[in-house]
Amino acid sequence: MAPTTHTATSPKELPANAFALPRTNQLSGLLTIIRDHNTNRSDFIFYSDRIIRLLVEEGLNHLPVVAKEVTTPTGLKYNGVGFEGKICGISIMRAGEAMEAGLRECCRAVRIGKILIQRDEETHQAKLFYSKLPEDIASRYCLLLDPMLATGGSAIKAIEVLIANGVPEERILFLNLVASPEGLQAMFDVYPNVKVITAWVDEGLNEKKYIVPGLGDFGDRYFTSN
């Protein structure tokens, strides 16, 4: 029997809080490389990092700005903009840690926090195991980092942690590389004011709740696989 061919197509409709990168040939080509099971770890890291950089840049476009006047080297005034308030990155361990470098490349000296969420073997629900957040996180815009959005359970739990620490829902942006329509809808149903910025929306979830066509275990391929 011939293997099933999956062709990712542009989603007809996204939830109101979800935004996807433009489906350019460059983005499609980069994702094709990291989806390929024959891609070695070195190439997987290199091309994933390129996508992460694009994703972070787009995420920053969604932050509010305020008017700012500067003086140019010619001595003339220029009326531009500056970011409103401070930001921080919060990675969902461990796969989300792969996105920290891309954020630091765009935002010097950005504060980084970490959240570890795992599935409780008894309740089968997402459970918080560890968190280390900036002390002033309630006053910052938070870029939540996790490369894959499948069912949305881990991301929803992480957002719950941020809100419990005083971060308004409207100040949270969730950045991820590949999302399922089911995960996006789950996020919207619970936190409609959290913006979700994704590089690509795949077809959906299979019976094991894995994203298809997907790209495998991102954290394993980025940190350990050869």
Secondary structure, 3 states (H helix, E strand, C coil): CCCCCCCCCCCCCCCCCEEECCCCHHHHHHHHHHHCCCCCHHHHHHHHHHHHHHHHHHHHHCCCEEEEEEECCCCCEEEEEEECCEEEEEEEECHHHHHHHHHHHHCCCCEEEEEEEEECCCCCCEEEEEEECCCCHHHEEEEEECCEECCCHHHHHHHHHHHHCCCCHHHEEEEEEEECHHHHHHHHHHCCCCEEEEEEECCEECCCCCEECCCCCHHHHHHCCC
